[in-house]
Amino acid sequence: MSRNHPLKEPVAFITRPQVARLPKKRRGSHMSKNNRKTNQSLIALIGDLKEQSRSTGSALWRDVALRLEASRSNWAEPNLSRLSRHASSEEMVLVPGKLLGSGEVEGKPSVAAYSVSSGARTKIEGAGGRVLTIRELMKENPEGKGVRILG
């Protein structure tokens, strides 16, 4: 910094009372969990899942809502091979994330997921299974009985 140039010199100093009036930087706890998500349909689904959990007393919907509130990089992304390994053929399976299409389908699975790849949807429907959204499953089975979470 050149001392001869008048614009490079400090113009004024901030006094201690002026520093006290500056806005304080907020960190951490001032943000609620809902402010992190920007997808309005996802925010509405999370709210509906929590409301369903409160009205029916079912812990399943609360658990799914908390999983969907987490960072998307932490969401479940199981393949069809994992679905076939961990679920029986007639069981209802819920994936709180995206179901991917790698692997083969055994039996006639009924799957509800936030998102399903096109390959997974084709293979499940070709095997005689059903693919639902989480909201459709919540309307069909409000209590959440007999549903297995995969992920």
Sequence and secondary structure as in RCSB ss.txt:
>XXXX:A:sequence
MSRNHPLKEPVAFITRPQVARLPKKRRGSHMSKNNRKTNQSLIALIGDLKEQSRSTGSALWRDVALRLEASRSNW
AEPNLSRLSRHASSEEMVLVPGKLLGSGEVEGKPSVAAYSVSSGARTKIEGAGGRVLTIRELMKENPEGKGVRIL
G
>XXXX:A:secstr
  SS GGGS      HHHHHHS     STTS GGGG   HHHHHHHHHHHHHHHHH  HHHHHHHHHHHS GGGS
B  BHHHHHHHS TT EEEEEEEEB  S   S  EEEEEEE HHHHHHHHHTT EEEEHHHHHHH TT TTEEE 
 
